[in-house]
Amino acid sequence: MAFKLPDLPYGQEDLAPAMSEKTISFHYGKHHQAYVNNLNNLIEDTSFKDASLEKIVMEAEGSIFNNAAQVWNHTFFFESLTPGGGGEPEDDLSRAIEREFGSFGKFRDEFSKAGATLFGSGWVWLVKNDSGKLDIIQEGNAGNPLRKGLTPLLTLDVWEHAYYLDYQNKRPDYISAFWEIVDWKKVSSRY
């Protein structure tokens, strides 16, 4: 099974000014595509050749895991964004965030801090465990919470290629802009 770069649910220019068309062109069109291409090449003569992406993320190691997880993580990230997004969730997820973090503002501050303080490259995730408890976790490099038995709800890509063209070394500015394009309907549907 050859993996393909999934279509974006919006145009490459539609997330501006939070995320420019140039950034999407490189982040999605070059980086995400490269992970898809690498994964297809790496699994060609392996037991993962016909496996689902989730199976590969859960079971592979080394470069096969890294590329599979980056395909999964990037797809999940891009699907979490929408033009005219932002605001706050208004449903069960909202109540769960208030229960776990005290308020949406406190959650947002904690999540933003996790993104700003993650050393090097990686991902910040809002996850749910089997008992329904929410948590914010940091994962370096291609880390994916599925491998820990957690349900991902939202992620923030803090690899430099996600923001450097628009924000240079100002990761906190990128994180602030991220909140303007979060698709809370999509995130809530995962809860």
N, C-alpha and C positions, 0 to 999 in steps of 0.2 A: 504494500500500500504506500503510495507516494503522498506525502503530506503537501498541502498547498497553503500559501499565505491566505488567510481568511480575509474577506472584504471588510473594510471599515464600515461601521454603521452611519457614517457621515463623510462629507468631503474633506480632503486634506487641508483645506483652507478654513473649515468651519469652526475650529476651536480657537482661532485667533481672537483677541490678542494673548490669551493665556498660554497658548501653544501655537506657534506660527506654522504656516504651511511648509516653510523650509525645514523646521524641526520634524514635523510629521513625515515629510518626504525622506529625510535621512533615517529617522528613528524606525518608522514603519517600513518604508520602501527599501532601505538598505540593511539596517541591523536586523529587524525582524525577518526579512527575507533571507538573510545570510544564515540565521539559525535554522530556518526551514530547509534550505539547501544543504547545509552541513548535516543535519539530522538524516535527511534522505540518503546522503552518501555514506554516512556512518552505519546505518542499519541494513544496508543492501545485502550483505552476506551474513546476517546474524539471525538469531531466534526472534529478534524484534521486528523483522521485516514486515510482517503483517499484523503487528500488535497495535492496539489503540495508543493514542498519545498518553492517556492516563496510566496505562499499564507500564509504558516505558518510563514515565516519571517515577512511578512507584518502585520499579524493580531494577532499573539500569544504574550503572555507576560510571564514573569517569566522564569522558567527553560525550558519550551517548546521553547520559543523564543531563549534563550541562546544557546541551543543545535542545533536548526535548523539554526540559524545564523552562528554558528561555522562550521556546515557542509557546508553551502553555501560559507562562507568566505574562508575556507580552500580549497575547490574545485576550487574556482576562483583564489586563490593564486597559487596553484600548476599548474593550466593550464596557468598561466602567465609566466612560466619559461621554459627554453629550454637549452639543452647542446649547447655550442658554441654561446650563445645569446649575449646580450649586444649591444654596439653601440648606435645608435639613430634611431628613426623612420624616414622614408624618404618619407612621403606622406602628406595628409591633416592634420594628427595629428601633424606632425612636424611643419607645418605652424601655427597651432592653438597654440602649445606650445610657439613658438616664439612670436606670437601676445600677448598671455596672460602673459608670464613671461620674455620676452625680448630676451631669448636665451635658448637653451637646457641646457647649463651649469648652468644658473640661476635657471631653473626649477629643475634640479637634486640637486642643493645645497639646495633649499627650501624644496624639498621632503625629502631629507636626514636629514635636520635639524628637520623637523616635526617628523621623525622617532626616532631621537636621543633624542628629548625633550618630547616625549609623556610619561607622568608620569604613571608608572605601566605598565599593559599589555593592548594590543589592536592592532589597525590597522591604517595604514596611507593609504589614498586613493587619487588617481587622479580621479576626477569625472567631468562629464559634466552636466550642467543644461539644462532645456527645451529650452533656447535660444542659446545653443551651447557653452556657456562660460565655460572654464575649471577652476577648483579650486583644491586645496589640502586641505583635511580635516583629522582631527584626530578623531578616534572613540575609546573609551575605551571598554575594555572587548569584548563583542560580537557585538558591534555596527556595523550597516550596513547602507550604504547610500541610499539603496532602500526605507527605511522608511521615508526619507526626500525628496522623489521624484527625486533623482539624479541618473544618469547613471554611474555606476562604470566602470572605464577603466583599472586601475592598482591598486594593493594593495600590501602592505608590512606588513607581520605579525611580530609584535614586542613583542609577548609573549615570555618569556624566553625559552620555549621549542623549539622555532624555531631556536635558535642559541646557546644555552648554551653549548652543547657538543663540538661544534667547536670553539666557541669564548669566552666562559665563560661570564664574565661581560662586555665584550668589544662590546657593541651594535654598536658603530660606525664602527668597523671593519666588522661586519656582513652586515651592510648597504652598505658599500663600495663593498663588494663581491657580494651582490644582483644585482648590476648594470651589472655584468658580465654574468648573466644568464637570464635577462629579455628577453622575446619573443616579440619583438616589432611588428612583423607581427600579432600576436594574439591580442596584445593591440590595434593596429591600426584598426583591424577588428571590435572592439567594439565601435570605434569612429564613 
